[in-house]
Amino acid sequence: MQAFRMHRGSAAPLLRRDVDTDQIIPKQFLKSLERTGFGRFLFHDWRTGADGTRNPAFVLNDPRFAGASVLLVGENFGCGSSREHAAWALEDFGFRAIIAPSFADIFRNNAITNGLLPVVLPEAAVALLASRAAAGNYELEIDLESRRVRDDLNFDEGFDLDEAARHRLLHGLDDIGLILQHEHDITRYEQQTGK
């Protein structure tokens, strides 16, 4: 998992509330157990019309937001099913951080375990950032070490993240990486028990 310390990237506004995981990555694309390749199906039903063509009105199809790595969303993002594929699709598409007033708990945990930073800011702050991002070519800096979000227009606000999640992201530790931090203790235990 890629470590997250500080990220500076362009932001895309998608201020929809209650975006569920089936909207993030529809169920018909869940046929692979690999963590890659899901980005092309991200928000498929919104990005693509019934005839299979791209919907030019959808924000992620707008050339102004090509390459965006920070997604600004409405509250309760990632609700619905517990599919980890939602975090995989966002990360595979190129997002490093999602900023919202709130996240569904399971999605939040899936994001963290896959190296995607969920940042909770007040609704008014997210709305301000989204309004600034609407014109395109708007960058945010997210500093996980100091737990702050900044822009070049004097926005500077802190965010909370529990220390366990922060440690995991700062050091790029997935579940196996967390266990391997205790490799010495595991080896010592196995030697003592003769296993």
PyMOL commands that set and color helices and strands:
alter all, ss='L'
color gray80, all
select helices_A, chain A and resi 21-24+27-29+39-41+44-47+59-61+63-65+85-93+105-113+123-133+163-170+175-180+183-193
alter helices_A, ss='H'
color red, helices_A
select strands_A, chain A and resi 6-14+70-73+97-100+117-120+139-143+148-150+156-158
alter strands_A, ss='S'
color yellow, strands_A
deselect
rebuild
show_as cartoon
